[in-house]
């Protein structure tokens, strides 16, 4: 079992992925600066959770394509 993502994290992440789909990568370290650039999230922990969720979505996207 993994950690449960809140509605806030899912809402922000899905909006970012829809808007910037081609710019995100399947690695966490490459997505961290992109999240800082695209989203106005001041909290470091929340920014890292969003970046991790974006990474997970990008890895799943590659598996289904």
N, C-alpha and C positions, 0 to 999 in steps of 0.2 A: 504494500500500500504506500502511496505517495502522499505528499502534503496536499491539502485541499486549498485551492485558489479561491479568493474572495471575488465577489461580483465586481468590485472596483478594479482588481487586477485584470480580470477577464475582459471587462469593458474597455479599459485603456489599451490592453494588448491587441485585442481584435481590431480596434479602430486603427492602431498603428500598422498592423499587418496588412489590413485592406488598403491603406493609403500608401505604404512604402514597401510593398511585397518584394519587388525586385532588388531592393537595397540591403535587406537583411541576409545574414549568412547563417550556416548551421553550426556556428561555434559561439560560445558564450562570450569569450574575450573580444571578438569582433563586433558583437551586438551591443556591448556595454556603452561604447562611445556614441553609437547611433541612437540609443535610447536617450542619452543625455542631450543629443542634438535635436531630436524630433519632439520629445515630450518635456514639459515643464514640471518635472518631478524633483523636488528638493531633497526628499528623504532618500538616503543612500540604500537602505534596506529595501524599500519599495522599488527603487530603480533596479536593484539586482534581481528581485523576484520577477519583475516584468521582463527583464532581459533573459532570465532563465526560461520563462514561459514562451517567449518569442523563439528562443533556440529550440525548444521542444516542438513547437509548431512547424518550424522550418525543417527539422529532421523528419517529422511525420510526413510533410509534404513531399520530400524526396523519396520516401518509401512508396508512396502511392502513385508517383508519376512514372 
